[in-house]
Amino acid sequence: MRLISLNRKLADKFVDENQTIGAQTLFAEIFLVCFDTHEDNAKQELSDLIGSEDLKERKLPAPPLSETMHNEFDDLYLDAQEVGNQDLAEKYFKMARILAAIELNKNAVSSTDFSEAAYEALMSTDDPQKYAGEMLQAIEEAE
């Protein structure tokens, strides 16, 4: 579970969820907070890519048509890095991570699967550890 590398207590929240539906709800909360950290043009581009207005309505989107779309953005990220375009590389990295989160969520069948999706969503932010900590705090305050 890679989420442990960001925040062990947040990862434990997924383990504590006995029912998959609880882990899915936790993922959804994390995903939407992470998505909100993206710039408006990136949000629009993602909505266009997946052909969905769900995100604007604060709902999880259906996965993209291509289940490997995040791999395409990983390749673009590596290409941009290779030519030294850090701004473009960062954009493509973030897009790849958020798309991976959507794709992992679609195929998730266990709390561990949802934690992996949450990890990808958190990695799409400028400061994954900060957001993992803030999410943990919000979850603990809500309990």
KAGI-V408332 format. One record per pair of residues at least 12 apart in sequence whose C-alpha atoms are under 7 Angstrom apart, sorted by the first residue. I is the first residue (numbers start at 1). GAP is how many residues later the second one is. Records with the same first field share a line. If there is no record, write none. Layout:
I = GAP ; GAP
This chain:
1 = 111 ; 115
2 = 114 ; 117
3 = 112 ; 113 ; 116
6 = 122 ; 123 ; 126
7 = 122 ; 125 ; 126
10 = 122 ; 126
11 = 104
14 = 97 ; 98 ; 101
15 = 96
17 = 94
20 = 89 ; 90 ; 91
23 = 88 ; 91
24 = 90
27 = 87 ; 88 ; 91
28 = 32
30 = 88 ; 105
31 = 87 ; 90
32 = 26
34 = 87 ; 88 ; 91
37 = 88
50 = 13 ; 14
63 = 39 ; 40 ; 43
67 = 36
70 = 26 ; 27 ; 29 ; 30
71 = 25
73 = 19 ; 20 ; 22 ; 23
74 = 18 ; 19 ; 22
76 = 16
77 = 12 ; 15 ; 16
94 = 30 ; 31
95 = 29
97 = 23 ; 24 ; 26 ; 27
98 = 22 ; 23 ; 26
100 = 20
101 = 16 ; 17 ; 19 ; 20
104 = 13
105 = 12
